Amino acid sequence: MFGLGGREMRLTVILSMLVSGVAPGALSAEAEDGAAVFQQACARCHRHPSEVSYAFEGAEAAAEMDAFLTRHHARDPEMRAALIAWFLAQISE
C-alpha cells in the first residue's frame, strides 16, 4: 500500500471493508452515490445493475468488480468504489 495516493488509499480501505463485511451502514452514502453514477454512466447500455453484478459473487466480488470496472469505462477510483458499494448492496438484497 505504500505509494498510494488519496483516492487509491480510499478505494483500498472501502474494498477491504466490503470484502470483510465491516461497517455496512457506513457505506450507505457510498452506495447511494453508486446509484447516481450507475444512472449517469452505465444505464444507457446496462438497463439494470444485475446485468453487471451477476458475474461477481463471494468474498472476492469487490476485487473482481474493481478489476473489471477499471477496464470497462470506470477509471476513476471514487467512481468504482461507489459503483461497487451499490452493486454489492443490490446483490445482498
N, CA, C and O atoms as a GROMACS GRO file, in nm:
protein
  372
    1MET      N    1   0.080  -0.118   0.000
    1MET     CA    2   0.000   0.000   0.000
    1MET      C    3   0.085   0.126   0.000
    1MET      O    4   0.033   0.237  -0.004
    2PHE      N    5   0.213   0.109   0.005
    2PHE     CA    6   0.300   0.225   0.002
    2PHE      C    7   0.291   0.292  -0.134
    2PHE      O    8   0.283   0.224  -0.236
    3GLY      N    9   0.294   0.423  -0.134
    3GLY     CA   10   0.292   0.497  -0.258
    3GLY      C   11   0.154   0.523  -0.314
    3GLY      O   12   0.141   0.583  -0.421
    4LEU      N   13   0.049   0.479  -0.244
    4LEU     CA   14  -0.085   0.503  -0.292
    4LEU      C   15  -0.127   0.646  -0.264
    4LEU      O   16  -0.099   0.700  -0.157
    5GLY      N   17  -0.193   0.708  -0.361
    5GLY     CA   18  -0.246   0.841  -0.341
    5GLY      C   19  -0.374   0.836  -0.260
    5GLY      O   20  -0.419   0.728  -0.220
    6GLY      N   21  -0.434   0.950  -0.234
    6GLY     CA   22  -0.554   0.958  -0.152
    6GLY      C   23  -0.669   0.876  -0.208
    6GLY      O   24  -0.736   0.805  -0.134
    7ARG      N   25  -0.693   0.887  -0.337
    7ARG     CA   26  -0.803   0.812  -0.398
    7ARG      C   27  -0.779   0.662  -0.390
    7ARG      O   28  -0.869   0.586  -0.353
    8GLU      N   29  -0.658   0.620  -0.425
    8GLU     CA   30  -0.627   0.478  -0.422
    8GLU      C   31  -0.636   0.423  -0.280
    8GLU      O   32  -0.683   0.311  -0.260
    9MET      N   33  -0.590   0.501  -0.184
    9MET     CA   34  -0.597   0.457  -0.044
    9MET      C   35  -0.743   0.444  -0.002
    9MET      O   36  -0.780   0.346   0.063
   10ARG      N   37  -0.826   0.540  -0.038
   10ARG     CA   38  -0.968   0.536  -0.004
   10ARG      C   39  -1.033   0.413  -0.066
   10ARG      O   40  -1.109   0.343   0.000
   11LEU      N   41  -1.003   0.386  -0.192
   11LEU     CA   42  -1.059   0.269  -0.258
   11LEU      C   43  -1.014   0.141  -0.189
   11LEU      O   44  -1.094   0.050  -0.169
   12THR      N   45  -0.888   0.134  -0.152
   12THR     CA   46  -0.836   0.016  -0.083
   12THR      C   47  -0.908  -0.007   0.048
   12THR      O   48  -0.944  -0.120   0.081
   13VAL      N   49  -0.929   0.099   0.123
   13VAL     CA   50  -1.000   0.088   0.251
   13VAL      C   51  -1.144   0.044   0.228
   13VAL      O   52  -1.193  -0.045   0.297
   14ILE      N   53  -1.211   0.104   0.132
   14ILE     CA   54  -1.351   0.068   0.105
   14ILE      C   55  -1.361  -0.075   0.059
   14ILE      O   56  -1.448  -0.149   0.104
   15LEU      N   57  -1.273  -0.116  -0.031
   15LEU     CA   58  -1.276  -0.255  -0.078
   15LEU      C   59  -1.249  -0.352   0.036
   15LEU      O   60  -1.312  -0.458   0.044
   16SER      N   61  -1.157  -0.317   0.124
   16SER     CA   62  -1.129  -0.402   0.239
   16SER      C   63  -1.252  -0.415   0.328
   16SER      O   64  -1.283  -0.524   0.377
   17MET      N   65  -1.321  -0.303   0.349
   17MET     CA   66  -1.442  -0.306   0.430
   17MET      C   67  -1.550  -0.393   0.365
   17MET      O   68  -1.617  -0.471   0.432
   18LEU      N   69  -1.566  -0.378   0.234
   18LEU     CA   70  -1.668  -0.456   0.164
   18LEU      C   71  -1.638  -0.604   0.169
   18LEU      O   72  -1.726  -0.686   0.197
   19VAL      N   73  -1.513  -0.640   0.142
   19VAL     CA   74  -1.476  -0.780   0.141
   19VAL      C   75  -1.488  -0.842   0.280
   19VAL      O   76  -1.530  -0.957   0.293
   20SER      N   77  -1.453  -0.767   0.384
   20SER     CA   78  -1.457  -0.822   0.520
   20SER      C   79  -1.594  -0.812   0.583
   20SER      O   80  -1.620  -0.874   0.686
   21GLY      N   81  -1.684  -0.734   0.523
   21GLY     CA   82  -1.817  -0.719   0.579
   21GLY      C   83  -1.824  -0.621   0.694
   21GLY      O   84  -1.922  -0.620   0.768
   22VAL      N   85  -1.722  -0.539   0.712
   22VAL     CA   86  -1.717  -0.444   0.822
   22VAL      C   87  -1.801  -0.321   0.790
   22VAL      O   88  -1.798  -0.271   0.678
   23ALA      N   89  -1.876  -0.274   0.888
   23ALA     CA   90  -1.948  -0.147   0.884
   23ALA      C   91  -2.034  -0.127   0.761
   23ALA      O   92  -2.015  -0.028   0.690
   24PRO      N   93  -2.129  -0.217   0.734
   24PRO     CA   94  -2.212  -0.197   0.616
   24PRO      C   95  -2.292  -0.068   0.620
   24PRO      O   96  -2.316  -0.009   0.515
   25GLY      N   97  -2.334  -0.022   0.737
   25GLY     CA   98  -2.408   0.103   0.747
   25GLY      C   99  -2.325   0.222   0.706
   25GLY      O  100  -2.379   0.322   0.658
   26ALA      N  101  -2.195   0.214   0.724
   26ALA     CA  102  -2.107   0.325   0.690
   26ALA      C  103  -2.098   0.344   0.539
   26ALA      O  104  -2.053   0.448   0.493
   27LEU      N  105  -2.138   0.245   0.463
   27LEU     CA  106  -2.126   0.253   0.319
   27LEU      C  107  -2.255   0.297   0.251
   27LEU      O  108  -2.259   0.304   0.128
   28SER      N  109  -2.361   0.326   0.327
   28SER     CA  110  -2.488   0.358   0.264
   28SER      C  111  -2.479   0.483   0.176
   28SER      O  112  -2.537   0.485   0.068
   29ALA      N  113  -2.408   0.585   0.220
   29ALA     CA  114  -2.392   0.706   0.138
   29ALA      C  115  -2.313   0.672   0.012
   29ALA      O  116  -2.345   0.723  -0.096
   30GLU      N  117  -2.212   0.589   0.023
   30GLU     CA  118  -2.133   0.547  -0.093
   30GLU      C  119  -2.222   0.471  -0.192
   30GLU      O  120  -2.212   0.491  -0.313
   31ALA      N  121  -2.309   0.384  -0.139
   31ALA     CA  122  -2.399   0.309  -0.225
   31ALA      C  123  -2.498   0.402  -0.295
   31ALA      O  124  -2.529   0.382  -0.412
   32GLU      N  125  -2.546   0.503  -0.225
   32GLU     CA  126  -2.636   0.600  -0.288
   32GLU      C  127  -2.563   0.673  -0.400
   32GLU      O  128  -2.621   0.696  -0.506
   33ASP      N  129  -2.439   0.710  -0.378
   33ASP     CA  130  -2.359   0.772  -0.484
   33ASP      C  131  -2.345   0.677  -0.602
   33ASP      O  132  -2.348   0.720  -0.718
   34GLY      N  133  -2.329   0.549  -0.573
   34GLY     CA  134  -2.316   0.449  -0.679
   34GLY      C  135  -2.440   0.440  -0.765
   34GLY      O  136  -2.430   0.420  -0.886
   35ALA      N  137  -2.558   0.454  -0.704
   35ALA     CA  138  -2.683   0.452  -0.780
   35ALA      C  139  -2.685   0.568  -0.879
   35ALA      O  140  -2.726   0.551  -0.994
   36ALA      N  141  -2.641   0.684  -0.835
   36ALA     CA  142  -2.638   0.802  -0.922
   36ALA      C  143  -2.535   0.783  -1.034
   36ALA      O  144  -2.562   0.816  -1.149
   37VAL      N  145  -2.419   0.729  -1.000
   37VAL     CA  146  -2.315   0.704  -1.100
   37VAL      C  147  -2.367   0.605  -1.203
   37VAL      O  148  -2.348   0.624  -1.323
   38PHE      N  149  -2.434   0.499  -1.158
   38PHE     CA  150  -2.489   0.400  -1.250
   38PHE      C  151  -2.585   0.465  -1.348
   38PHE      O  152  -2.578   0.441  -1.469
   39GLN      N  153  -2.675   0.549  -1.296
   39GLN     CA  154  -2.771   0.616  -1.383
   39GLN      C  155  -2.703   0.706  -1.485
   39GLN      O  156  -2.745   0.712  -1.600
   40GLN      N  157  -2.599   0.776  -1.443
   40GLN     CA  158  -2.530   0.870  -1.531
   40GLN      C  159  -2.436   0.802  -1.631
   40GLN      O  160  -2.428   0.844  -1.746
   41ALA      N  161  -2.367   0.700  -1.586
   41ALA     CA  162  -2.258   0.646  -1.668
   41ALA      C  163  -2.284   0.507  -1.726
   41ALA      O  164  -2.218   0.468  -1.822
   42CYS      N  165  -2.377   0.433  -1.669
   42CYS     CA  166  -2.391   0.293  -1.709
   42CYS      C  167  -2.526   0.258  -1.770
   42CYS      O  168  -2.535   0.171  -1.858
   43ALA      N  169  -2.632   0.326  -1.725
   43ALA     CA  170  -2.768   0.285  -1.759
   43ALA      C  171  -2.800   0.292  -1.907
   43ALA      O  172  -2.890   0.221  -1.954
   44ARG      N  173  -2.729   0.374  -1.982
   44ARG     CA  174  -2.762   0.380  -2.126
   44ARG      C  175  -2.730   0.248  -2.196
   44ARG      O  176  -2.792   0.217  -2.298
   45CYS      N  177  -2.636   0.170  -2.144
   45CYS     CA  178  -2.605   0.039  -2.202
   45CYS      C  179  -2.653  -0.077  -2.116
   45CYS      O  180  -2.690  -0.182  -2.169
   46HIS      N  181  -2.654  -0.060  -1.986
   46HIS     CA  182  -2.692  -0.165  -1.892
   46HIS      C  183  -2.818  -0.117  -1.819
   46HIS      O  184  -2.808  -0.032  -1.730
   47ARG      N  185  -2.931  -0.168  -1.855
   47ARG     CA  186  -3.058  -0.119  -1.802
   47ARG      C  187  -3.080  -0.153  -1.654
   47ARG      O  188  -3.154  -0.083  -1.585
   48HIS      N  189  -3.019  -0.258  -1.607
   48HIS     CA  190  -3.036  -0.300  -1.468
   48HIS      C  191  -2.900  -0.339  -1.412
   48HIS      O  192  -2.819  -0.398  -1.483
   49PRO      N  193  -2.874  -0.308  -1.285
   49PRO     CA  194  -2.743  -0.341  -1.227
   49PRO      C  195  -2.710  -0.489  -1.230
   49PRO      O  196  -2.593  -0.526  -1.232
   50SER      N  197  -2.811  -0.574  -1.231
   50SER     CA  198  -2.784  -0.718  -1.234
   50SER      C  199  -2.715  -0.760  -1.364
   50SER      O  200  -2.652  -0.866  -1.368
   51GLU      N  201  -2.726  -0.680  -1.469
   51GLU     CA  202  -2.656  -0.710  -1.594
   51GLU      C  203  -2.505  -0.704  -1.576
   51GLU      O  204  -2.430  -0.761  -1.656
   52VAL      N  205  -2.461  -0.635  -1.474
   52VAL     CA  206  -2.318  -0.624  -1.446
   52VAL      C  207  -2.281  -0.710  -1.326
   52VAL      O  208  -2.184  -0.785  -1.330
   53SER      N  209  -2.359  -0.699  -1.220
   53SER     CA  210  -2.321  -0.761  -1.093
   53SER      C  211  -2.341  -0.911  -1.087
   53SER      O  212  -2.284  -0.976  -0.999
   54TYR      N  213  -2.420  -0.970  -1.176
   54TYR     CA  214  -2.449  -1.113  -1.170
   54TYR      C  215  -2.323  -1.199  -1.174
   54TYR      O  216  -2.321  -1.309  -1.119
   55ALA      N  217  -2.220  -1.150  -1.239
   55ALA     CA  218  -2.099  -1.230  -1.259
   55ALA      C  219  -2.004  -1.229  -1.140
   55ALA      O  220  -1.902  -1.298  -1.141
   56PHE      N  221  -2.037  -1.151  -1.037
   56PHE     CA  222  -1.946  -1.134  -0.925
   56PHE      C  223  -2.011  -1.184  -0.797
   56PHE      O  224  -2.112  -1.129  -0.753
   57GLU      N  225  -1.955  -1.288  -0.738
   57GLU     CA  226  -2.009  -1.344  -0.615
   57GLU      C  227  -1.895  -1.380  -0.521
   57GLU      O  228  -1.779  -1.391  -0.561
   58GLY      N  229  -1.930  -1.397  -0.395
   58GLY     CA  230  -1.835  -1.445  -0.297
   58GLY      C  231  -1.744  -1.339  -0.241
   58GLY      O  232  -1.762  -1.219  -0.265
   59ALA      N  233  -1.647  -1.385  -0.167
   59ALA     CA  234  -1.557  -1.297  -0.092
   59ALA      C  235  -1.472  -1.209  -0.183
   59ALA      O  236  -1.428  -1.101  -0.142
   60GLU      N  237  -1.448  -1.252  -0.304
   60GLU     CA  238  -1.363  -1.176  -0.396
   60GLU      C  239  -1.443  -1.084  -0.488
   60GLU      O  240  -1.385  -1.023  -0.578
   61ALA      N  241  -1.572  -1.072  -0.467
   61ALA     CA  242  -1.658  -0.995  -0.557
   61ALA      C  243  -1.610  -0.851  -0.573
   61ALA      O  244  -1.601  -0.801  -0.685
   62ALA      N  245  -1.580  -0.784  -0.464
   62ALA     CA  246  -1.539  -0.643  -0.471
   62ALA      C  247  -1.411  -0.626  -0.552
   62ALA      O  248  -1.402  -0.536  -0.636
   63ALA      N  249  -1.313  -0.710  -0.527
   63ALA     CA  250  -1.187  -0.700  -0.600
   63ALA      C  251  -1.206  -0.733  -0.748
   63ALA      O  252  -1.147  -0.669  -0.834
   64GLU      N  253  -1.289  -0.833  -0.777
   64GLU     CA  254  -1.316  -0.869  -0.916
   64GLU      C  255  -1.391  -0.757  -0.988
   64GLU      O  256  -1.362  -0.725  -1.103
   65MET      N  257  -1.488  -0.696  -0.919
   65MET     CA  258  -1.561  -0.584  -0.978
   65MET      C  259  -1.467  -0.469  -1.006
   65MET      O  260  -1.475  -0.406  -1.111
   66ASP      N  261  -1.378  -0.440  -0.912
   66ASP     CA  262  -1.284  -0.331  -0.929
   66ASP      C  263  -1.197  -0.354  -1.052
   66ASP      O  264  -1.177  -0.264  -1.133
   67ALA      N  265  -1.145  -0.475  -1.066
   67ALA     CA  266  -1.060  -0.507  -1.182
   67ALA      C  267  -1.140  -0.493  -1.311
   67ALA      O  268  -1.090  -0.436  -1.409
   68PHE      N  269  -1.262  -0.543  -1.312
   68PHE     CA  270  -1.346  -0.533  -1.432
   68PHE      C  271  -1.376  -0.387  -1.466
   68PHE      O  272  -1.358  -0.344  -1.580
   69LEU      N  273  -1.422  -0.311  -1.366
   69LEU     CA  274  -1.460  -0.172  -1.391
   69LEU      C  275  -1.342  -0.086  -1.435
   69LEU      O  276  -1.359   0.010  -1.510
   70THR      N  277  -1.222  -0.120  -1.388
   70THR     CA  278  -1.102  -0.048  -1.429
   70THR      C  279  -1.083  -0.060  -1.580
   70THR      O  280  -1.041   0.035  -1.646
   71ARG      N  281  -1.115  -0.176  -1.634
   71ARG     CA  282  -1.102  -0.199  -1.778
   71ARG      C  283  -1.227  -0.156  -1.855
   71ARG      O  284  -1.221  -0.138  -1.977
   72HIS      N  285  -1.338  -0.137  -1.786
   72HIS     CA  286  -1.467  -0.114  -1.852
   72HIS      C  287  -1.522   0.024  -1.820
   72HIS      O  288  -1.623   0.036  -1.750
   73HIS      N  289  -1.461   0.126  -1.870
   73HIS     CA  290  -1.511   0.264  -1.866
   73HIS      C  291  -1.516   0.331  -1.730
   73HIS      O  292  -1.578   0.436  -1.719
   74ALA      N  293  -1.456   0.277  -1.628
   74ALA     CA  294  -1.461   0.340  -1.495
   74ALA      C  295  -1.319   0.350  -1.439
   74ALA      O  296  -1.283   0.277  -1.347
   75ARG      N  297  -1.242   0.437  -1.493
   75ARG     CA  298  -1.103   0.450  -1.449
   75ARG      C  299  -1.089   0.529  -1.320
   75ARG      O  300  -0.986   0.518  -1.252
   76ASP      N  301  -1.189   0.608  -1.284
   76ASP     CA  302  -1.182   0.688  -1.162
   76ASP      C  303  -1.207   0.599  -1.039
   76ASP      O  304  -1.312   0.536  -1.030
   77PRO      N  305  -1.113   0.594  -0.944
   77PRO     CA  306  -1.127   0.506  -0.827
   77PRO      C  307  -1.249   0.539  -0.740
   77PRO      O  308  -1.312   0.448  -0.687
   78GLU      N  309  -1.283   0.665  -0.727
   78GLU     CA  310  -1.400   0.701  -0.645
   78GLU      C  311  -1.529   0.654  -0.713
   78GLU      O  312  -1.621   0.607  -0.647
   79MET      N  313  -1.534   0.666  -0.844
   79MET     CA  314  -1.649   0.618  -0.919
   79MET      C  315  -1.663   0.467  -0.901
   79MET      O  316  -1.773   0.417  -0.875
   80ARG      N  317  -1.552   0.396  -0.915
   80ARG     CA  318  -1.556   0.250  -0.898
   80ARG      C  319  -1.599   0.211  -0.758
   80ARG      O  320  -1.681   0.121  -0.741
   81ALA      N  321  -1.546   0.279  -0.657
   81ALA     CA  322  -1.581   0.247  -0.518
   81ALA      C  323  -1.731   0.266  -0.495
   81ALA      O  324  -1.795   0.183  -0.430
   82ALA      N  325  -1.787   0.374  -0.548
   82ALA     CA  326  -1.929   0.399  -0.532
   82ALA      C  327  -2.011   0.294  -0.604
   82ALA      O  328  -2.109   0.243  -0.550
   83LEU      N  329  -1.972   0.260  -0.726
   83LEU     CA  330  -2.044   0.157  -0.802
   83LEU      C  331  -2.037   0.023  -0.732
   83LEU      O  332  -2.137  -0.048  -0.723
   84ILE      N  333  -1.920  -0.013  -0.683
   84ILE     CA  334  -1.903  -0.142  -0.616
   84ILE      C  335  -1.989  -0.149  -0.491
   84ILE      O  336  -2.055  -0.250  -0.467
   85ALA      N  337  -1.989  -0.044  -0.412
   85ALA     CA  338  -2.074  -0.042  -0.291
   85ALA      C  339  -2.220  -0.062  -0.330
   85ALA      O  340  -2.293  -0.136  -0.264
   86TRP      N  341  -2.262   0.005  -0.435
   86TRP     CA  342  -2.401  -0.006  -0.479
   86TRP      C  343  -2.431  -0.144  -0.535
   86TRP      O  344  -2.534  -0.203  -0.503
   87PHE      N  345  -2.342  -0.196  -0.620
   87PHE     CA  346  -2.361  -0.330  -0.674
   87PHE      C  347  -2.373  -0.432  -0.561
   87PHE      O  348  -2.463  -0.517  -0.563
   88LEU      N  349  -2.284  -0.425  -0.464
   88LEU     CA  350  -2.288  -0.522  -0.354
   88LEU      C  351  -2.415  -0.507  -0.272
   88LEU      O  352  -2.469  -0.606  -0.223
   89ALA      N  353  -2.463  -0.385  -0.256
   89ALA     CA  354  -2.591  -0.365  -0.186
   89ALA      C  355  -2.704  -0.430  -0.266
   89ALA      O  356  -2.796  -0.487  -0.207
   90GLN      N  357  -2.699  -0.422  -0.398
   90GLN     CA  358  -2.802  -0.483  -0.483
   90GLN      C  359  -2.798  -0.636  -0.470
   90GLN      O  360  -2.902  -0.701  -0.462
   91ILE      N  361  -2.678  -0.691  -0.469
   91ILE     CA  362  -2.662  -0.836  -0.460
   91ILE      C  363  -2.716  -0.889  -0.328
   91ILE      O  364  -2.778  -0.995  -0.323
   92SER      N  365  -2.693  -0.814  -0.220
   92SER     CA  366  -2.732  -0.863  -0.086
   92SER      C  367  -2.881  -0.851  -0.061
   92SER      O  368  -2.931  -0.908   0.036
   93GLU      N  369  -2.955  -0.780  -0.145
   93GLU     CA  370  -3.100  -0.763  -0.123
   93GLU      C  371  -3.177  -0.882  -0.172
   93GLU      O  372  -3.300  -0.885  -0.161
   0.00000   0.00000   0.00000
